[in-house]
Amino acid sequence: MRKSEVKLLGAWPSPFLLRVRIALHLKSINYEFIEVDLSGPKSELVLKFNPIYKKISVPFHDGNTILESQIILQYIDEVWPNALSILPSDAAQRADSRFW
């Protein structure tokens, strides 16, 4: 497993953040969680690191910022291939998993 720093920007009520946190947990990846307050105006960190969509969750890894939870899940699965896979190896089952 690669040893590198992972940070995750998000807010606890987000189901998209939960999806990413579960994936990191399944892969046994340690990360620093940076909580964003959703009750006020958009966080400066969100605007800085996701200027296009201005949404969370946003992980940072090896100088990369990854956006959109489905893409984040694929990134996690590809960067840490030796850990438990998030999606099935069969293409049809992967498609079903992505749908649901």
Residue pairs with C-beta under 8 A, 6 or more apart in sequence:
1 27
1 28
1 29
1 80
1 82
1 83
2 79
2 80
4 61
4 62
5 32
5 60
5 61
6 24
6 29
6 30
6 31
6 32
6 59
6 60
6 61
7 31
7 32
7 33
7 34
7 59
7 60
7 61
8 17
8 20
8 21
8 24
8 31
8 32
8 33
8 34
8 57
8 58
8 59
8 60
9 34
9 36
9 43
9 45
9 46
9 49
9 56
9 57
9 58
9 59
9 60
10 16
10 17
10 20
10 21
10 33
10 34
10 35
10 36
10 56
10 57
10 58
11 17
11 35
11 36
11 37
11 38
11 56
12 35
13 38
14 56
14 57
16 55
16 56
16 57
16 69
17 56
17 57
17 69
19 69
19 73
20 57
20 59
20 69
20 72
20 73
20 76
21 33
23 72
23 73
23 76
23 77
23 86
24 31
24 76
26 83
26 84
26 86
27 76
27 77
27 80
27 83
27 84
27 86
28 83
29 76
29 80
29 83
31 59
34 45
36 43
36 45
36 46
36 56
37 43
42 54
45 58
46 54
46 55
46 56
46 58
47 54
49 58
49 60
49 65
50 56
50 58
50 65
50 67
52 67
53 67
53 68
55 67
57 69
57 72
58 65
58 66
58 67
59 65
59 66
59 72
59 75
59 76
61 75
61 79
66 72
66 75
70 98
73 86
73 87
76 86
77 85
77 86
77 87
87 93
87 94
87 97
87 98
88 94
88 97
